[in-house]
């Protein structure tokens, strides 16, 4: 069984046991997180497609860790001879999907 969920402005196709990195959500490591915005559920039988979400469906996951991604550098060099180097590390949450219910 799989589901399509929406979190952090993005959509993810998940199945039980999947580990994925999503935009940061509140919670400590080991805490349970519920995704109520389930857009579609599929599997053995005909898929259920929501309009826009499937009513009564939820996906439950366990937070594995809260961390920051690798540094993304932005380098700018102008013809006048000056340069600027800026960096950014996006925070993320690593989640393991434990159950999908319709």
DSSP file (Angstrom, degrees, kcal/mol; ACC not computed):
  #  RESIDUE AA STRUCTURE BP1 BP2  ACC     N-H-->O    O-->H-N    N-H-->O    O-->H-N    TCO  KAPPA ALPHA  PHI   PSI    X-CA   Y-CA   Z-CA
    1    1 A X              0   0    0      0, 0.0    15,-0.7     0, 0.0     2,-0.3   0.000 360.0 360.0 360.0 139.8    0.0    0.0    0.0
    2    2 A X  E     -AB  15  42A   0     40,-2.4    40,-2.4    13,-0.2     2,-0.3  -0.892 360.0-162.1-134.3 165.9    1.3    3.5   -0.8
    3    3 A X  E     -AB  14  41A   0     11,-2.7    11,-3.1    -2,-0.3     2,-0.5  -0.975  17.7-134.4-145.0 156.9    0.0    7.0   -0.3
    4    4 A X  E     -AB  13  40A   0     36,-2.4    35,-2.9    -2,-0.3    36,-1.2  -0.977  32.4-176.9-113.7 120.1    0.7   10.5   -1.7
    5    5 A X  E     -AB  12  38A   0      7,-2.6     7,-2.5    -2,-0.5     2,-0.5  -0.775  19.7-140.3-116.4 160.3    1.0   13.1    1.0
    6    6 A X  E     +A   11   0A   0     31,-1.9     2,-0.3    -2,-0.3    31,-0.3  -0.985  33.7 147.7-122.3 124.8    1.5   16.9    1.0
    7    7 A X  E >   +A   10   0A   0      3,-2.2     3,-1.4    -2,-0.5    16,-0.3  -0.972  64.2   9.9-153.3 140.5    3.8   18.5    3.6
    8    8 A X  T 3  S-     0   0    0     -2,-0.3     3,-0.1     1,-0.3    16,-0.1   0.769 127.9 -60.7  64.5  26.1    6.0   21.6    3.5
    9    9 A X  T 3  S+     0   0    0      1,-0.3     2,-0.3    14,-0.1    -1,-0.3   0.566 118.9  96.0  79.0   7.7    4.6   22.7    0.1
   10   10 A X  E <   -A    7   0A   0     -3,-1.4    -3,-2.2    13,-0.0     2,-0.4  -0.862  67.2-130.0-127.5 162.3    5.8   19.5   -1.6
   11   11 A X  E     -A    6   0A   0     -2,-0.3     2,-0.4    -5,-0.2    -5,-0.2  -0.918  21.6-170.5-114.9 141.2    4.2   16.1   -2.4
   12   12 A X  E     -A    5   0A   0     -7,-2.5    -7,-2.6    -2,-0.4     2,-0.6  -0.986  20.2-140.8-132.6 139.4    5.7   12.7   -1.6
   13   13 A X  E     +A    4   0A   0     -2,-0.4     2,-0.3    -9,-0.2    -9,-0.2  -0.901  37.0 177.7 -96.7 119.8    4.8    9.2   -2.6
   14   14 A X  E     -A    3   0A   0    -11,-3.1   -11,-2.7    -2,-0.6     2,-0.3  -0.879  20.2-173.2-127.5 154.3    5.4    7.0    0.5
   15   15 A X  E >   -A    2   0A   0     -2,-0.3     3,-2.0   -13,-0.2    82,-0.3  -0.898  48.4 -72.6-134.4 165.2    5.0    3.4    1.6
   16   16 A X  T 3  S+     0   0    0    -15,-0.7    82,-0.2    -2,-0.3     3,-0.1  -0.383 120.4  22.9 -62.5 133.6    5.3    1.7    4.9
   17   17 A X  T 3  S+     0   0    0     80,-2.8    -1,-0.3     1,-0.3    81,-0.1   0.285  88.9 137.4  93.6  -9.7    9.0    1.5    6.0
   18   18 A X    <   -     0   0    0     -3,-2.0    79,-2.6    79,-0.1     2,-0.5  -0.416  42.1-151.0 -70.3 144.9   10.2    4.4    3.7
   19   19 A X  E     +D   96   0B   0     77,-0.2     2,-0.3    -2,-0.1    77,-0.2  -0.981  25.5 168.7-115.0 125.4   12.6    6.9    5.1
   20   20 A X  E     -D   95   0B   0     75,-2.6    75,-2.8    -2,-0.5     2,-0.5  -0.958  34.3-125.9-139.3 156.4   12.4   10.4    3.6
   21   21 A X  E     +D   94   0B   0     -2,-0.3     2,-0.3    73,-0.2    73,-0.2  -0.893  35.9 172.6-101.2 123.9   13.7   13.9    4.2
   22   22 A X  E     -D   93   0B   0     71,-2.7    71,-2.3    -2,-0.5     3,-0.1  -0.755  43.0 -73.7-122.4 170.0   11.0   16.6    4.4
   23   23 A X  E    S-D   92   0B   0    -16,-0.3    69,-0.2    -2,-0.3    -1,-0.1  -0.316  75.7 -73.4 -59.4 151.2   10.9   20.2    5.3
   24   24 A X        -     0   0    0     67,-0.8     2,-0.3   -16,-0.1    -1,-0.2  -0.190  54.3-175.7 -57.6 131.7   11.3   20.8    9.0
   25   25 A X        -     0   0    0     -3,-0.1     2,-0.1     2,-0.1    -3,-0.0  -0.902  33.9 -95.4-121.5 155.2    8.4   19.9   11.3
   26   26 A X  S    S+     0   0    0     -2,-0.3     2,-0.2    67,-0.0    67,-0.0  -0.434  74.8  83.0 -71.9 141.8    8.2   20.4   15.0
   27   27 A X        -     0   0    0     -2,-0.1     2,-0.2     6,-0.0    -2,-0.1  -0.570  66.3 -98.4 142.6 157.0    9.1   17.5   17.3
   28   28 A X    >   -     0   0    0     -2,-0.2     3,-1.9     1,-0.1    35,-0.2  -0.493  55.0 -74.9 -95.2 168.4   12.0   15.7   18.9
   29   29 A X  T 3  S+     0   0    0      1,-0.3    35,-0.2    -2,-0.2    -1,-0.1  -0.425 121.6  24.7 -62.5 135.3   13.7   12.5   17.7
   30   30 A X  T 3  S+     0   0    0     33,-3.2    -1,-0.3     1,-0.3    34,-0.1   0.262  93.8 127.9  91.6 -10.7   11.6    9.5   18.4
   31   31 A X    <   -     0   0    0     -3,-1.9    32,-2.7    32,-0.1     2,-0.4  -0.360  60.7-115.2 -76.7 159.5    8.3   11.5   18.4
   32   32 A X  E     -E   62   0B   0     30,-0.2     2,-0.4    -3,-0.1    30,-0.2  -0.773  27.1-166.1 -96.7 138.9    5.3   10.5   16.2
   33   33 A X  E     -E   61   0B   0     28,-2.7    28,-2.9    -2,-0.4     2,-0.4  -0.984   5.7-152.1-126.6 137.3    4.2   12.8   13.4
   34   34 A X  E     -E   60   0B   0     -2,-0.4     2,-0.6    26,-0.2    26,-0.2  -0.906   2.4-154.8-112.3 136.1    0.8   12.5   11.6
   35   35 A X  E     +E   59   0B   0     24,-3.2    24,-1.9    -2,-0.4   -28,-0.1  -0.934  16.4 173.1-108.7 109.9    0.2   13.6    8.0
   36   36 A X        +     0   0    0     -2,-0.6     2,-1.7    22,-0.2    21,-0.2   0.671  60.0  84.6 -91.2 -19.4   -3.5   14.4    7.5
   37   37 A X        +     0   0    0    -31,-0.3   -31,-1.9    22,-0.1     2,-0.6  -0.588  56.9 165.7 -86.4  79.8   -3.2   15.8    4.0
   38   38 A X  E     -B    5   0A   0     -2,-1.7    16,-3.1    16,-0.3   -33,-0.2  -0.871  15.1-177.8 -98.2 117.0   -3.3   12.5    2.1
   39   39 A X  E     +     0   0A   0    -35,-2.9    11,-2.5    -2,-0.6     2,-0.3   0.780  65.6   2.2 -87.0 -29.4   -4.0   13.2   -1.6
   40   40 A X  E     -BC   4  49A   0    -36,-1.2   -36,-2.4     9,-0.2     2,-0.4  -0.987  53.1-159.0-158.9 146.1   -4.2    9.6   -2.8
   41   41 A X  E     +BC   3  48A   0      7,-2.4     7,-3.2    -2,-0.3     2,-0.3  -0.999  23.3 165.8-128.9 130.8   -4.1    6.0   -1.5
   42   42 A X  E     +B    2   0A   0    -40,-2.4   -40,-2.4    -2,-0.4     2,-0.3  -0.849  14.7 109.3-136.2 171.8   -3.2    3.1   -3.8
   43   43 A X  S    S-     0   0    0      2,-0.7     4,-0.1    -2,-0.3   -40,-0.0  -0.884  80.3  -5.9 163.3-127.6   -2.3   -0.5   -3.5
   44   44 A X  S    S+     0   0    0     -2,-0.3     3,-0.1     2,-0.1     2,-0.1   0.886 122.7  40.5 -71.5 -40.6   -3.9   -3.8   -4.2
   45   45 A X  S    S-     0   0    0      1,-0.2    -2,-0.7     3,-0.0     3,-0.1  -0.211 113.2 -51.2 -97.0-169.2   -7.4   -2.5   -5.0
   46   46 A X        -     0   0    0     -4,-0.1    -1,-0.2     1,-0.1    -2,-0.1  -0.366  68.0-104.8 -64.3 140.8   -8.5    0.6   -7.0
   47   47 A X        -     0   0    0     -4,-0.1     2,-0.6    -3,-0.1    -5,-0.2  -0.347  23.5-134.5 -69.7 147.6   -6.8    3.8   -5.9
   48   48 A X  E     -C   41   0A   0     -7,-3.2    -7,-2.4    -3,-0.1     2,-0.5  -0.913  21.0-165.3-102.4 120.5   -8.7    6.3   -3.8
   49   49 A X  E     -C   40   0A   0     -2,-0.6    -9,-0.2    -9,-0.2     4,-0.1  -0.916  11.4-138.2-110.3 129.9   -8.1    9.9   -5.1
   50   50 A X        -     0   0    0    -11,-2.5     4,-0.3    -2,-0.5     2,-0.2  -0.390  13.5-122.8 -85.1 162.6   -9.1   12.8   -2.9
   51   51 A X  S    S-     0   0    0      2,-1.0     2,-0.1    -2,-0.1   -12,-0.0  -0.648 104.8 -35.1-132.3  76.1  -10.8   16.0   -3.9
   52   52 A X  S    S+     0   0    0     -2,-0.2    -2,-0.3   -13,-0.1     2,-0.3  -0.989 145.5  12.4 -88.0 -19.0   -8.4   17.5   -2.8
   53   53 A X  S    S-     0   0    0     -4,-0.1    -2,-1.0    -2,-0.1     2,-0.5  -0.878  76.9-108.6-121.9 156.3   -7.7   15.1    0.2
   54   54 A X    >   -     0   0    0    -16,-3.1     3,-1.2    -2,-0.3   -16,-0.3  -0.691  40.6-124.5 -79.7 122.5   -8.9   11.6    1.0
   55   55 A X  T 3  S+     0   0    0     -2,-0.5     3,-0.1     1,-0.2    -1,-0.1  -0.478  88.6  10.2 -73.2 135.9  -11.3   11.9    4.0
   56   56 A X  T 3  S+     0   0    0      1,-0.3     2,-0.3    -2,-0.2    -1,-0.2   0.397  97.6 123.8  81.2  -2.5  -10.5    9.8    7.0
   57   57 A X    <   +     0   0    0     -3,-1.2     2,-0.3   -21,-0.2   -19,-0.3  -0.676  32.4 170.9 -92.7 145.1   -7.0    8.8    5.7
   58   58 A X  E     - F   0 101B   0     43,-2.1    43,-2.5    -2,-0.3     2,-0.4  -0.995  24.0-148.3-151.0 153.8   -3.8    9.4    7.6
   59   59 A X  E     -EF  35 100B   0    -24,-1.9   -24,-3.2    -2,-0.3     2,-0.4  -0.983  16.1-157.9-121.9 131.5   -0.2    8.5    7.4
   60   60 A X  E     +EF  34  99B   0     39,-2.6    38,-2.4    -2,-0.4    39,-1.9  -0.916  15.1 173.5-114.9 136.1    1.8    8.1   10.6
   61   61 A X  E     -EF  33  97B   0    -28,-2.9   -28,-2.7    -2,-0.4     2,-0.4  -0.873  26.7-127.0-135.0 168.7    5.6    8.4   10.8
   62   62 A X  E     -EF  32  96B   0     34,-2.7    34,-2.6    -2,-0.3     2,-0.5  -0.972  26.6-122.9-119.8 131.2    8.4    8.5   13.4
   63   63 A X  E     - F   0  95B   0    -32,-2.7   -33,-3.2    -2,-0.4    32,-0.2  -0.603  27.1-180.0 -75.2 121.9   11.0   11.3   13.5
   64   64 A X  E     -     0   0B   0     30,-3.2     2,-0.3    -2,-0.5    -1,-0.2   0.871  62.1 -20.2 -88.1 -43.6   14.4    9.8   13.2
   65   65 A X  E     - F   0  94B   0     29,-1.2    29,-2.7   -36,-0.1     2,-0.5  -0.989  45.5-135.9-162.8 157.2   16.4   13.1   13.3
   66   66 A X  E     + F   0  93B   0     -2,-0.3     2,-0.3    27,-0.2    27,-0.2  -0.981  47.5 138.4-113.3 126.8   16.4   16.9   12.9
   67   67 A X  E     - F   0  92B   0     25,-2.2    25,-3.0    -2,-0.5     2,-0.4  -0.865  48.2-100.0-153.4-176.7   19.4   18.2   11.0
   68   68 A X  E     - F   0  91B   0     23,-0.3    23,-0.2    -2,-0.3     3,-0.1  -0.928  34.0-122.3-117.5 145.6   20.6   20.6    8.4
   69   69 A X        -     0   0    0     21,-2.7     3,-0.1    -2,-0.4    -1,-0.1  -0.132  48.0 -68.5 -74.1 175.8   21.4   19.8    4.8
   70   70 A X        -     0   0    0      1,-0.1    20,-0.4    19,-0.1     2,-0.2  -0.259  65.6 -87.2 -63.3 156.4   24.8   20.4    3.2
   71   71 A X        -     0   0    0     18,-0.1     2,-0.5    -3,-0.1    18,-0.2  -0.454  35.4-151.7 -71.8 133.8   25.8   24.0    2.7
   72   72 A X  E     -G   88   0C   0     16,-2.7    16,-1.4    -2,-0.2     2,-0.3  -0.934  15.2-150.3-105.4 124.6   24.7   25.6   -0.6
   73   73 A X  E     -G   87   0C   0     -2,-0.5     2,-0.5    14,-0.2    14,-0.2  -0.755  12.0-164.9-101.7 142.7   27.1   28.3   -1.7
   74   74 A X  E     -G   86   0C   0     12,-3.0    12,-2.6    -2,-0.3     2,-0.5  -0.970  12.6-172.7-124.5 113.1   26.2   31.4   -3.7
   75   75 A X  E     -G   85   0C   0     -2,-0.5     2,-0.4    10,-0.2    10,-0.2  -0.904   2.7-174.0-111.9 132.0   29.2   33.2   -5.2
   76   76 A X  E     -G   84   0C   0      8,-2.7     8,-2.3    -2,-0.5     2,-0.4  -0.990   3.7-179.0-129.2 129.9   28.9   36.5   -7.0
   77   77 A X  E     -G   83   0C   0     -2,-0.4     2,-0.2     6,-0.2     6,-0.2  -0.993   8.9-162.1-130.5 126.3   31.7   38.3   -8.8
   78   78 A X    >   -     0   0    0      4,-2.2     3,-1.5    -2,-0.4     4,-0.0  -0.668  30.7-116.1-105.7 161.2   31.3   41.6  -10.5
   79   79 A X  T 3  S+     0   0    0      1,-0.3    -1,-0.1    -2,-0.2    -2,-0.0   0.678 108.2  72.2 -71.6 -15.5   33.5   43.3  -13.1
   80   80 A X  T 3  S-     0   0    0      2,-0.1    -1,-0.3     1,-0.0    -3,-0.0   0.605 118.6-103.0 -75.2  -9.7   34.4   46.1  -10.7
   81   81 A X  S <  S+     0   0    0     -3,-1.5     2,-0.3     1,-0.4    -2,-0.1   0.503  81.4 117.7 106.8   3.8   36.6   43.6   -8.8
   82   82 A X        -     0   0    0     -4,-0.0    -4,-2.2     2,-0.0    -1,-0.4  -0.774  40.1-164.9-105.7 153.5   34.5   42.7   -5.7
   83   83 A X  E     -G   77   0C   0     -2,-0.3     2,-0.4    -6,-0.2    -6,-0.2  -0.901   7.0-159.9-131.2 160.1   33.2   39.4   -4.7
   84   84 A X  E     -G   76   0C   0     -8,-2.3    -8,-2.7    -2,-0.3     2,-0.5  -0.991   1.9-168.5-142.6 132.5   30.6   38.0   -2.3
   85   85 A X  E     +G   75   0C   0     -2,-0.4     2,-0.3   -10,-0.2   -10,-0.2  -0.977  13.3 173.4-124.8 118.1   30.3   34.5   -1.0
   86   86 A X  E     -G   74   0C   0    -12,-2.6   -12,-3.0    -2,-0.5     2,-0.3  -0.895   9.8-161.9-121.9 152.8   27.1   33.6    0.9
   87   87 A X  E     -G   73   0C   0     -2,-0.3     2,-0.3   -14,-0.2   -14,-0.2  -0.902   5.4-168.6-133.0 162.5   26.0   30.2    2.2
   88   88 A X  E     -G   72   0C   0    -16,-1.4   -16,-2.7    -2,-0.3     2,-0.5  -0.981   8.1-163.1-152.0 136.6   22.8   28.6    3.4
   89   89 A X        -     0   0    0     -2,-0.3     2,-0.4   -18,-0.2   -18,-0.1  -0.966  19.0-146.0-123.5 113.9   21.9   25.3    5.2
   90   90 A X        -     0   0    0     -2,-0.5   -21,-2.7   -20,-0.4     2,-0.1  -0.633  15.8-128.8 -81.1 126.7   18.3   24.3    4.9
   91   91 A X  E     + F   0  68B   0     -2,-0.4   -67,-0.8   -23,-0.2     2,-0.3  -0.484  33.4 177.5 -73.1 146.5   16.9   22.5    8.0
   92   92 A X  E     -DF  23  67B   0    -25,-3.0   -25,-2.2   -69,-0.2     2,-0.4  -0.928  25.4-133.7-142.6 166.5   15.1   19.2    7.4
   93   93 A X  E     -DF  22  66B   0    -71,-2.3   -71,-2.7    -2,-0.3     2,-0.6  -0.991  14.4-144.9-123.5 131.2   13.4   16.3    9.3
   94   94 A X  E     -DF  21  65B   0    -29,-2.7   -30,-3.2    -2,-0.4   -29,-1.2  -0.870  25.6-175.0 -97.8 122.9   14.1   12.7    8.5
   95   95 A X  E     -DF  20  63B   0    -75,-2.8   -75,-2.6    -2,-0.6     2,-0.5  -0.931  20.6-152.0-124.3 139.6   11.0   10.6    9.0
   96   96 A X  E     -DF  19  62B   0    -34,-2.6   -34,-2.7    -2,-0.4     2,-0.4  -0.960  25.1-129.4-108.9 125.6   10.3    6.9    8.8
   97   97 A X  E     + F   0  61B   0    -79,-2.6   -80,-2.8    -2,-0.5   -36,-0.3  -0.600  30.3 173.9 -77.1 123.7    6.7    6.0    7.7
   98   98 A X  E     +     0   0B   0    -38,-2.4     2,-0.3    -2,-0.4   -37,-0.2   0.794  58.4   6.3-102.5 -35.4    5.2    3.5   10.1
   99   99 A X  E     - F   0  60B   0    -39,-1.9   -39,-2.6   -84,-0.1     2,-0.4  -1.000  47.2-160.2-153.2 151.1    1.6    3.1    9.0
  100  100 A X  E     - F   0  59B   0     -2,-0.3     2,-0.4   -41,-0.2   -41,-0.2  -0.999  18.7-179.6-128.2 125.9   -0.9    4.1    6.3
  101  101 A X  E       F   0  58B   0    -43,-2.5   -43,-2.1    -2,-0.4    -2,-0.0  -0.978 360.0 360.0-130.5 143.8   -4.6    3.9    7.0
  102  102 A X              0   0    0     -2,-0.4   -45,-0.1   -45,-0.2    -1,-0.1   0.418 360.0 360.0-100.5 360.0   -7.6    4.7    4.8
